[in-house]
Amino acid sequence: MKNLEISAPTKKRLLYLLKILEKSESISITSSRIEEETGWSRDTVRKDISALGGLGSANGYETEHLSSAIRKALGLDKRRRLCIVGLGRLGSAYLNFGALNSSEFELAAGFDTNVNRVEILSSPVPLYPAYKMSEIIERLSINIGLLCVPEAQAQSAAEKLIRSGICGIVNFAPVVLKTPPSIAVRNVFVIDELRTLAAFL
């Protein structure tokens, strides 16, 4: 099943379901149990899982099999390399983000326009000046970028990432990037998230 054949809402639910499955210690899980865990209707659960192919049985779904099917359908069954652009406080913090080591992502490089910062920062991954971005991204087959630069630099940095061959960007700058439709972008704005949270308090 190709990633593009699954609707965006279904992808979001499947990603959430994957987290539940990864924490589960049960061999199997039923649609009723998923309904209890998520609040989604059983019909929605069955419809989402049907997009993965025939996985069900009278006793529910095999946890390991369902988890594997979700990973494959969403392209999470292969390791992806990523880089960090902007090695200030936020970017340098992600250099030592240990959770990446146990995920399907590999942090392969860090970039910054400040050459001195690149030289003095202690990092478990190689660091490079920003002018080497195209060369390194191509050589290391990096396809995801974490954009940790100030707002004023975000658009130009994103454009450089795209020219270098990046397919997806996680943007931490408080600005909406102008990118081609072929580039996947996730905007992570802390103030927006806090506002959303406050609206539900």
Buried (B, 14 or more C-beta within 10 A) or exposed (E): EEEEEBEEEBBEBBEBBBEBBEEBEEEBBBBEBBBEBBEBEEEBBBEBBEBBEEBBEEEBBBBEBBBBBBBBBBEBEEEBBBBBBBBEEBBBEBBEBEEBEEEEBBBBBBBBBBEEBBEEBEBEBEBBBBEBBBEBBEEBEBBBBBBBBEEEBBBEBBEBBBEBEBBBBBBBBBBEBEBEEEBEBEBEBEEEEEEEEEEEE
